[in-house]
């Protein structure tokens, strides 16, 4: 496939794949493949998440993040690597950096009551942590989790078709997968001179997971690194989700699909005293998924670039690199 330098990320209609005719479905897969082999990002509409539900979740997370730090810290769980509940300001940093990002966030995972007792993963996942001060948080977050997970499964079906795999290739691999809904607050900086000179809202990084689905953020700042070294802004309409390739999918496809580096830059100095909120959904597979490069993605021109690993082992390695595991 010839190299394409996108000036912006492509916008696609997910309903073309989920309920369109054969021609629409084929066109969706083609456009998705072009984008994921080049820039690694698309924006999609008709994903099932209503504006009303998005607004409700944003209201709940804004209420939580406005609480005193001493209250929020009750919901930190460092003993499980912060995989559920609250993570305080500056505790996560990008791979290869020591300066913490200028953000705080909250992790929501699979609700254990929805996983059958017969599934061995049920014993591996910690229970979710819910802030008693925000009664709407739990039901709203779990409803958003369910809807975005369904959209993510549809995206993975399209990806499988593009790769020449069975459309349902990923289905059993993401069933009750270790996915995370992460509401993020990029907190206001009242005095920029007090933070480290190299501190940013989110330093350049690639995501760990298969794909990430991002609800529209409350302010500008997200940028993606194009193949030619240019940073381009990521903009999505209010009715769209931004969906990008993660490191696990790049690894599985031997770099055929691109886990593109991206970042959240600081606003102009005079606007650093304002908040920014965003809510990504990190779609993870089950920990036993084999990430060994697909045979169809390895050839003489593209030799195998990664050692074999399971999703669980790869995740643990990356969490240590991010400062969230000892």
N, C-alpha and C positions, 0 to 999 in steps of 0.2 A: 504494500500500500504506500502511495506517495505521501511525503511529509506535508502536513497542513499546518500553517501558522495561523491559529485563530486569533482574531482581534477581540473577540468576546466568546464566552462559552455558549454553545448551541442550546436552544430552547426546544424541547420535545414535549409531545402530548402522550402521556402514558396510556391513555385510553385507545390510542392507535394500536398499541400492542395487546392490551387486555380485552378489548371488545371490537377492534377494527376487523376489516376483511383481510384476506391473505396478502393483498398488495400493500395495505397500510402497515400491517405487521412486519412485512419484509423491509419496508422503507424505514420503519422505526429502528429495527435491528441494524440496518446499514448505517444510519446516521449515528447511532449509539456507538457502533464499532469504530467509525471514523474518529469520533471524539475521544473515546477511551484509548485508542492507540496513539493519539497525538497529544491531547492536553489533559486527559484524565478526568474531566469535569463536564457535566451537563446540568441544565435546569429543566425540571419537569412540572407540568400541570396535570390536573385531574388525577391526583394521587390519593384522594379520599379524605384528606384532612381539611375540615372546614375552618374558615376564618374565625368563626365564633369560638371553636374549641382552642385554636391557637391563642386568641386573645385571653381566654380564660386561664390557660396555662401561664402565659406571660404575667398576668395579674397575680397569680399565686407565687411565682418565683420572685417577682419584684417585692412582694410582701415579705417573703422569707429573707431575701438578701438585705432588706432594710432593717432587719433585727440587729440588736447589739451582737458584737463578735462573741461575747461570752455566752450568749444564748445559742448562737449557731454552732459553737464548738461542742455543745452537748451531743451533736449529731455526727461528730467525726469518729471514724473507725480505723485508726492507723494500723491496728492489729490485723486487719484484712486487706492491707494495702490501699485503703480508701476506696475500695470497689463498690461500696454502698454508702449512702449518706453524704455528708458535707466534707469538702476539702478546703482548708483555709487559704488565705491570701499568700501567693508566692511559693506555695509548696511544690508545685509541678514546674519542671523546666524542660526545655526541648532537649532531644538527644544531642550530646556533645557540648552542652552548655551547663554552667553552674548557677547562673543568675535566674531566679524564679520569675515566671511570667506574672504580669500584673492582672491577675484574675483570681476568682474563687468560684467553686462550682459544686454541683450536687449530682450524685449518681443514683439512678434508678435502674434496676435490672429486672430479670424475669421474676414475676410474682410466684412464689413457691406453691401457693394453693392451686395454681393453674397447671402445674406439672404433675403428671400421674406418679404415684408412689413406685411404680414399676420402672421408671426411668432412673438409672443410676446417677444421672447428673443432679438429681434433686438434692442429694446429700453433699454435692460439691459447692453449691451456690449459697452464699450467705443470705439471710433474709433482708428484705428492703427495710430502710429506716425512714420513718415518717415524722415530720415536725408537728408536734401537737399544737403549736401556735397557729398553723395554717391548715384548717380543716379541709379545705378544698384541694389541697396539694395531691393527696393520694389518688382519689378517683380520677381527677383530671389527668395526672401524669400517666396512670395506667391505661386510660383510654387513648391518649396520644401514642403511647408505646405500641399498643395493639394495632392501630391504624398505620403507623409508619413502618412497623415490622411487615405488615401485609404488602405495602408498597415496595419495600425492599425485596421481598420474595419475588414480586413481579419483575423487578429490575434484574434480579439474578437469573430469572428464566430467560429474559432477553439476552443477557450476557452469555448464557449457556448456548443458546441458538447461534449467536455470533461465533462462538468457539467451536461450533460443529459438534457439540455434546447434546445429549438428550435434554430436552427443555426442562425436565425436572431433576437434573443432575444435582443441584444444590439443595433440593427440598429436604432430604433426610439429614443433610449436613448442618442445616440451620434450625432444625426443629428443636425448640427450647434452647437455642444457642445462647452464648454468653454475651448477648447484646446489652448495650448501655445507652440510656437516654441521659444526656448530660446538659442540664440548664447551666449556663455560664454567666457570671457577672464580671465584666471588666470594670472594676470599681473606679470612682473618681479619684484623681490625684490633685489634691488642693495645692500642694507645693512641689512642682516637678523637680526642683533642685534637690529634694530629699531622697529621691529614688536613684538607684545606680544608673550611670550614664547609658549602659547597654540594656537596661530593662525595657521590655516591650510587652504589649498586651498578649501576644502569642508569637514566640519566635518561630522562624521558618522550620517546618517539619512536614513529615508525611504521616498519614494516619496508619494505625497498626492493623486494622480490621479488614474485612472483605470490601465493604462499601460503607460510606458515610452519607446519611441523608440529613440535610440541614434546613431547619425552618428559617425563614427570613429573619435576619438580625435587625436590631433596633437602630443601627447606625452603620455608616460606611466603615471600611477598614480592611476587609478581607481581600487578599491579593494572591494570585497564582503565578508561579514561575514558568514561563513558556520555554520551549526547547532552545530558543535563540538567546536565552538569558534575560529577556524582558519580563518585568513584573506587570501583570495586567489586573485591573480590578475585577472582582466578581460581583456582578449585580444581578439580582433576581427580582421579578415582580412579586407583589404580595401573595399571589396565588400559586407561587412556585416553590418547589423544594430544590435545593442544589444537591446533586448526587455525585460523589467522586469515588474513584478507585482507591482502595487502601493497600497497604504493604502485603497483606496476605494474598490478595488477588493478583498483585504484580508477581509475587513469588510463585504462585500456582501456575501462572501463564508465562513464566520465564521472561518477564519484562515486555511481553506482547502488549498487555494493558498497563497503562502508566499510573503509578502512584505518585502524583505530581506534588512537588514541594509547594507549600502555601504558608501564609502568615497572616496575622492581624496586626496592622501597624498602629502606632500611636496617632491620635488625632493631633492637629496643630496645638502648640503649647497652650494657647488661650482657651482651648476646648478640653483640656485634660481633666478639668474638674467636672466632667459630665460622665454619666454611666453609659455603658453599652451592654446589651444582653443578646445572647444567641443560644439556640437549643439544637445541638447536633444529636443525631442518633447513630451510634457506632454499631454497625451490624456485624456481629461476630458469629462464627460457626461454633459447633460443639468442640470441646477441647480435643477430642480424639481425631478430628479431621486431619487427614494426611495432606500436607502442603507440598509434597513432592511435585516438581514441575511436570506438567502434562506432557506426555510423549509427543503429542501433536504440536507442541510449542518449542520443541527442541530439534535442531537440525545442524548441519555443518556450518551454516552462516550464523546460527544462534545457538552456540553450545550452552549446556546447562550452567546457569549462573549461580545457583543456590544449592546448598547442602539440604538433605532431606530433614524435615522437622514436622512435628504435629503443631496444630494451632495453639494448643495449651502451652507447649514448651516455648514457642515463639513469643507468645504473650508475656510469659513470665520474664523472659530475657529483656523484652522491651520495657516492661514496668520498672525493672531495676535501672535501666538506662535513664528513665524519666524521673527517678528519685522517689517513686511511690512504693518500691519494694526494697528491703534491706538485703 
